[in-house]
């Protein structure tokens, strides 16, 4: 019974190695920045965006999303508007 229950555990973190890597990075980032970690990650994402570093932007946005989905959605929306301007 226990084995069957574990096989069907709901987890919204994803089941890929990348999702695990992002979660570990987000937890390390949280350990350094505490409750301001999501804002700090968003700032890193915005800086990368304006430098034109899409890979770094995507990475920091994933970390922001892991910490605060709403903040990540707002930041991504603003960057998409800026990109279209």
DSSP file (Angstrom, degrees, kcal/mol; ACC not computed):
  #  RESIDUE AA STRUCTURE BP1 BP2  ACC     N-H-->O    O-->H-N    N-H-->O    O-->H-N    TCO  KAPPA ALPHA  PHI   PSI    X-CA   Y-CA   Z-CA
    1    1 A X     >        0   0    0      0, 0.0     4,-2.1     0, 0.0     5,-0.2   0.000 360.0 360.0 360.0 -46.7    0.0    0.0    0.0
    2    2 A X  H  >  +     0   0    0      1,-0.2     4,-2.2     2,-0.2     5,-0.2   0.897 360.0  52.7 -62.4 -39.9    2.7    2.5    0.9
    3    3 A X  H  > S+     0   0    0      1,-0.2     4,-1.8     2,-0.2    -1,-0.2   0.921 108.8  49.6 -62.1 -43.8    4.6    1.9   -2.3
    4    4 A X  H  > S+     0   0    0      1,-0.2     4,-0.7     2,-0.2    -1,-0.2   0.887 110.0  51.4 -63.3 -39.5    1.5    2.5   -4.4
    5    5 A X  H >< S+     0   0    0     -4,-2.1     3,-0.8     1,-0.2    -1,-0.2   0.897 108.4  51.1 -64.5 -41.2    0.8    5.8   -2.5
    6    6 A X  H >< S+     0   0    0     -4,-2.2     3,-1.3     1,-0.2    -1,-0.2   0.865 103.8  58.7 -65.7 -36.1    4.3    7.1   -3.0
    7    7 A X  H 3< S+     0   0    0     -4,-1.8    -1,-0.2     1,-0.3    -2,-0.2   0.731 109.8  44.3 -65.0 -21.3    4.1    6.4   -6.8
    8    8 A X  T << S+     0   0    0     -3,-0.8    -1,-0.3    -4,-0.7     2,-0.3   0.061  77.7 139.3-113.6  24.2    1.1    8.7   -7.0
    9    9 A X    <   -     0   0    0     -3,-1.3     2,-0.4     1,-0.1    -3,-0.1  -0.521  52.4-127.2 -71.1 132.0    2.3   11.6   -4.9
   10   10 A X        +     0   0    0     -2,-0.3     2,-0.3     2,-0.0    -1,-0.1  -0.650  34.8 171.3 -80.3 133.6    1.4   15.0   -6.5
   11   11 A X    >   -     0   0    0     -2,-0.4     3,-0.7     1,-0.0    -2,-0.0  -0.935  24.1-168.2-146.9 119.0    4.3   17.3   -6.9
   12   12 A X  T 3  S+     0   0    0     -2,-0.3     3,-0.1     1,-0.2    -1,-0.0   0.332  74.9  85.3 -90.8   9.7    4.2   20.6   -8.8
   13   13 A X  T 3  S-     0   0    0      1,-0.2    -1,-0.2     2,-0.0     3,-0.2   0.598  98.5-114.5 -83.0 -11.1    8.0   21.0   -8.8
   14   14 A X    <   -     0   0    0     -3,-0.7    -1,-0.2     1,-0.1    -2,-0.0  -0.213  10.7-110.9  96.2 167.1    8.4   18.9  -11.9
   15   15 A X  S    S+     0   0    0     -2,-0.1     2,-0.3    -3,-0.1    -1,-0.1  -0.012  76.7 102.6-128.5  30.4   10.1   15.5  -12.3
   16   16 A X  S  > S-     0   0    0     -3,-0.2     4,-1.9     1,-0.1     5,-0.2  -0.726  79.0-116.1-112.1 162.8   13.1   16.4  -14.4
   17   17 A X  H  > S+     0   0    0     -2,-0.3     4,-2.4     1,-0.2     5,-0.1   0.871 117.7  55.3 -62.1 -36.2   16.8   16.9  -13.5
   18   18 A X  H  > S+     0   0    0      2,-0.2     4,-2.7     1,-0.2    -1,-0.2   0.916 105.5  50.9 -64.4 -42.3   16.4   20.5  -14.5
   19   19 A X  H  > S+     0   0    0      1,-0.2     4,-2.3     2,-0.2    -1,-0.2   0.898 111.3  48.6 -61.5 -40.1   13.5   21.1  -12.1
   20   20 A X  H  X S+     0   0    0     -4,-1.9     4,-2.5     2,-0.2    -1,-0.2   0.904 111.3  50.2 -64.8 -40.9   15.6   19.5   -9.3
   21   21 A X  H  X S+     0   0    0     -4,-2.4     4,-2.4     2,-0.2    -2,-0.2   0.912 111.5  47.9 -64.5 -42.6   18.6   21.8  -10.2
   22   22 A X  H  X S+     0   0    0     -4,-2.7     4,-2.8     2,-0.2    -1,-0.2   0.918 111.5  50.6 -64.0 -43.3   16.4   24.9  -10.2
   23   23 A X  H  X S+     0   0    0     -4,-2.3     4,-2.4     2,-0.2    -2,-0.2   0.920 110.9  48.2 -63.3 -43.3   14.9   23.9   -6.9
   24   24 A X  H  X S+     0   0    0     -4,-2.5     4,-2.3     2,-0.2    -1,-0.2   0.926 113.5  47.8 -61.7 -43.7   18.3   23.4   -5.3
   25   25 A X  H  X S+     0   0    0     -4,-2.4     4,-2.6     1,-0.2    -2,-0.2   0.901 111.3  51.0 -63.7 -40.7   19.5   26.7   -6.7
   26   26 A X  H  X S+     0   0    0     -4,-2.8     4,-2.5     2,-0.2    -1,-0.2   0.900 110.4  48.9 -64.1 -40.7   16.4   28.5   -5.4
   27   27 A X  H  X S+     0   0    0     -4,-2.4     4,-2.1     2,-0.2    -2,-0.2   0.898 112.1  48.2 -66.7 -39.8   16.9   27.0   -1.9
   28   28 A X  H  X S+     0   0    0     -4,-2.3     4,-1.4     2,-0.2    -2,-0.2   0.922 112.3  49.7 -63.8 -42.6   20.5   28.1   -1.9
   29   29 A X  H  X S+     0   0    0     -4,-2.6     4,-2.7     1,-0.2     5,-0.3   0.905 110.4  50.3 -62.1 -41.9   19.5   31.5   -3.1
   30   30 A X  H  X S+     0   0    0     -4,-2.5     4,-2.7     1,-0.2    -1,-0.2   0.881 105.4  57.3 -63.2 -38.4   16.8   31.7   -0.3
   31   31 A X  H  < S+     0   0    0     -4,-2.1    -1,-0.2     1,-0.2    -2,-0.2   0.845 114.4  38.6 -62.0 -33.0   19.5   30.6    2.3
   32   32 A X  H  < S+     0   0    0     -4,-1.4    -2,-0.2    -3,-0.2    -1,-0.2   0.897 129.2  28.3 -82.6 -43.4   21.5   33.7    1.3
   33   33 A X  H >< S-     0   0    0     -4,-2.7     3,-1.5     1,-0.2    -3,-0.2   0.526  85.5-163.7-103.4  -7.7   18.8   36.3    0.8
   34   34 A X  G ><  -     0   0    0     -4,-2.7     3,-2.0    -5,-0.3    -1,-0.2  -0.284  69.8  -6.4  61.3-141.4   16.0   35.1    3.1
   35   35 A X  G 3  S+     0   0    0      1,-0.3     3,-0.4     2,-0.1    -1,-0.3   0.660 134.6  59.8 -65.6 -16.1   12.6   36.5    2.5
   36   36 A X  G <> S+     0   0    0     -3,-1.5     4,-2.4     1,-0.2    -1,-0.3   0.303  74.6 104.2 -90.2   9.1   13.9   38.9   -0.1
   37   37 A X  H <> S+     0   0    0     -3,-2.0     4,-2.5     1,-0.2     5,-0.2   0.879  76.5  50.5 -62.1 -41.5   15.2   36.0   -2.3
   38   38 A X  H  > S+     0   0    0     -3,-0.4     4,-2.4    -4,-0.2    -1,-0.2   0.924 112.5  46.9 -65.2 -42.8   12.4   36.2   -4.9
   39   39 A X  H  > S+     0   0    0     -4,-0.2     4,-2.3     2,-0.2    -2,-0.2   0.906 112.5  50.2 -64.0 -40.9   13.0   40.0   -5.4
   40   40 A X  H  X S+     0   0    0     -4,-2.4     4,-2.1     2,-0.2    -2,-0.2   0.901 111.0  49.0 -64.4 -40.2   16.7   39.5   -5.6
   41   41 A X  H  X S+     0   0    0     -4,-2.5     4,-2.4     2,-0.2    -2,-0.2   0.904 109.9  51.8 -65.3 -40.9   16.3   36.7   -8.2
   42   42 A X  H  X S+     0   0    0     -4,-2.4     4,-2.7     2,-0.2    -2,-0.2   0.907 108.1  52.0 -61.1 -41.2   13.9   39.0  -10.2
   43   43 A X  H  X S+     0   0    0     -4,-2.3     4,-2.5     1,-0.2    -2,-0.2   0.907 109.0  49.9 -62.1 -41.6   16.5   41.7  -10.1
   44   44 A X  H  X S+     0   0    0     -4,-2.1     4,-2.3     2,-0.2    -1,-0.2   0.912 111.1  50.1 -61.1 -41.9   19.1   39.3  -11.4
   45   45 A X  H  X S+     0   0    0     -4,-2.4     4,-2.4     2,-0.2    -2,-0.2   0.924 111.3  47.7 -62.8 -45.0   16.7   38.3  -14.2
   46   46 A X  H  X S+     0   0    0     -4,-2.7     4,-2.3     2,-0.2    -2,-0.2   0.904 110.9  51.0 -64.7 -41.4   16.0   41.9  -15.2
   47   47 A X  H  X S+     0   0    0     -4,-2.5     4,-1.3     1,-0.2    -1,-0.2   0.921 111.5  47.8 -60.9 -43.6   19.7   42.7  -15.2
   48   48 A X  H  X>S+     0   0    0     -4,-2.3     5,-2.5     1,-0.2     4,-0.8   0.900 109.6  54.0 -64.0 -40.6   20.4   39.8  -17.5
   49   49 A X  H ><5S+     0   0    0     -4,-2.4     3,-1.0     1,-0.2    -2,-0.2   0.936 110.0  45.4 -58.4 -48.4   17.5   40.8  -19.7
   50   50 A X  H 3<5S+     0   0    0     -4,-2.3    -1,-0.2     1,-0.3    -2,-0.2   0.698 109.8  55.3 -74.4 -18.1   18.9   44.3  -20.2
   51   51 A X  H 3<5S-     0   0    0     -4,-1.3    -1,-0.3    -5,-0.2    -2,-0.2   0.603 115.7-117.9 -80.7 -13.5   22.4   42.9  -20.8
   52   52 A X  T <<5 +     0   0    0     -3,-1.0     2,-1.2    -4,-0.8    -3,-0.2   0.662  68.7 141.1  83.6  17.4   20.9   40.8  -23.6
   53   53 A X     >< +     0   0    0     -5,-2.5     4,-2.4     1,-0.2    -1,-0.2  -0.724  23.0 176.1 -95.5  87.6   21.8   37.5  -21.8
   54   54 A X  H  > S+     0   0    0     -2,-1.2     4,-2.8     1,-0.2     5,-0.2   0.862  75.7  54.3 -63.8 -38.0   18.8   35.4  -22.5
   55   55 A X  H  > S+     0   0    0      2,-0.2     4,-2.3     1,-0.2    -1,-0.2   0.932 111.5  44.2 -62.8 -45.3   20.2   32.2  -20.9
   56   56 A X  H  > S+     0   0    0      2,-0.2     4,-2.8     1,-0.2     5,-0.3   0.898 113.0  53.0 -65.7 -39.5   20.9   34.0  -17.6
   57   57 A X  H  X S+     0   0    0     -4,-2.4     4,-2.5     1,-0.2    -2,-0.2   0.954 110.4  46.6 -58.8 -50.1   17.5   35.7  -17.8
   58   58 A X  H  X S+     0   0    0     -4,-2.8     4,-2.0     1,-0.2    -1,-0.2   0.904 113.2  50.3 -59.4 -42.2   15.7   32.4  -18.2
   59   59 A X  H  X S+     0   0    0     -4,-2.3     4,-1.9     2,-0.2    -2,-0.2   0.945 113.5  43.4 -61.2 -50.6   17.7   30.9  -15.4
   60   60 A X  H  X S+     0   0    0     -4,-2.8     4,-2.6     1,-0.2    -1,-0.2   0.839 111.3  54.9 -68.9 -31.6   17.0   33.7  -12.9
   61   61 A X  H  X S+     0   0    0     -4,-2.5     4,-2.7    -5,-0.3    -1,-0.2   0.894 106.7  51.7 -66.7 -37.4   13.3   33.8  -14.0
   62   62 A X  H  X S+     0   0    0     -4,-2.0     4,-2.2     2,-0.2    -2,-0.2   0.904 110.9  47.6 -62.9 -41.0   13.1   30.0  -13.2
   63   63 A X  H  X S+     0   0    0     -4,-1.9     4,-1.5     2,-0.2    -2,-0.2   0.923 111.9  49.8 -66.3 -42.9   14.5   30.7   -9.7
   64   64 A X  H  X S+     0   0    0     -4,-2.6     4,-3.3     1,-0.2     3,-0.3   0.929 110.8  50.6 -58.4 -44.5   12.1   33.6   -9.2
   65   65 A X  H  < S+     0   0    0     -4,-2.7    -1,-0.2     1,-0.2    -2,-0.2   0.876 106.6  54.0 -62.8 -38.4    9.3   31.3  -10.3
   66   66 A X  H  < S+     0   0    0     -4,-2.2    -1,-0.2     1,-0.2    -2,-0.2   0.835 118.4  36.2 -64.5 -31.0   10.3   28.6   -7.8
   67   67 A X  H  < S+     0   0    0     -4,-1.5     2,-0.2    -3,-0.3    -2,-0.2   0.816 138.9   3.1 -91.3 -34.9   10.3   31.2   -5.0
   68   68 A X     X  -     0   0    0     -4,-3.3     4,-2.1    -5,-0.2    -1,-0.2  -0.719  56.6-169.7-158.7  97.9    7.3   33.3   -6.0
   69   69 A X  H  > S+     0   0    0     -2,-0.2     4,-2.4     1,-0.2     5,-0.2   0.877  89.7  51.8 -60.5 -40.6    5.2   32.4   -9.1
   70   70 A X  H  > S+     0   0    0      2,-0.2     4,-2.3     1,-0.2    -1,-0.2   0.928 109.9  48.2 -64.8 -45.3    3.2   35.7   -9.1
   71   71 A X  H  > S+     0   0    0      1,-0.2     4,-2.4     2,-0.2    -1,-0.2   0.898 112.0  50.5 -62.2 -40.4    6.4   37.9   -9.0
   72   72 A X  H  X S+     0   0    0     -4,-2.1     4,-2.7    -8,-0.3     5,-0.2   0.902 109.7  50.2 -64.6 -41.2    7.9   35.8  -11.8
   73   73 A X  H  X S+     0   0    0     -4,-2.4     4,-2.3     2,-0.2    -2,-0.2   0.906 111.7  48.2 -64.6 -41.2    4.8   36.2  -13.9
   74   74 A X  H  X S+     0   0    0     -4,-2.3     4,-2.3     2,-0.2    -2,-0.2   0.930 113.6  46.9 -63.3 -45.9    4.8   40.0  -13.4
   75   75 A X  H  X S+     0   0    0     -4,-2.4     4,-2.4     1,-0.2    -2,-0.2   0.921 112.9  48.4 -63.4 -44.9    8.5   40.3  -14.2
   76   76 A X  H  X S+     0   0    0     -4,-2.7     4,-2.3     1,-0.2    -1,-0.2   0.894 110.5  52.1 -64.3 -39.5    8.2   38.2  -17.3
   77   77 A X  H  X S+     0   0    0     -4,-2.3     4,-2.0    -5,-0.2    -1,-0.2   0.916 110.5  47.9 -61.9 -43.4    5.2   40.2  -18.5
   78   78 A X  H  X S+     0   0    0     -4,-2.3     4,-2.4     1,-0.2    -2,-0.2   0.900 111.9  49.5 -64.2 -40.3    7.1   43.4  -18.0
   79   79 A X  H  X S+     0   0    0     -4,-2.4     4,-2.4     2,-0.2    -1,-0.2   0.875 109.4  51.8 -69.1 -35.7   10.1   42.1  -19.9
   80   80 A X  H  X S+     0   0    0     -4,-2.3     4,-1.7     2,-0.2    -1,-0.2   0.899 110.5  48.5 -66.3 -39.4    7.9   40.9  -22.8
   81   81 A X  H  X S+     0   0    0     -4,-2.0     4,-1.2     2,-0.2    -2,-0.2   0.928 112.4  48.6 -64.3 -44.1    6.3   44.3  -23.1
   82   82 A X  H  < S+     0   0    0     -4,-2.4     3,-0.3     1,-0.2    -2,-0.2   0.891 109.2  53.7 -61.2 -39.9    9.8   45.9  -23.1
   83   83 A X  H  < S+     0   0    0     -4,-2.4    -1,-0.2     1,-0.2    -2,-0.2   0.852 109.1  48.3 -64.3 -35.3   10.9   43.4  -25.7
   84   84 A X  H  <        0   0    0     -4,-1.7    -1,-0.2     1,-0.2    -2,-0.2   0.705 360.0 360.0 -78.5 -20.3    8.0   44.4  -28.0
   85   85 A X     <        0   0    0     -4,-1.2    -1,-0.2    -3,-0.3    -2,-0.2   0.478 360.0 360.0 -73.9 360.0    8.6   48.1  -27.6
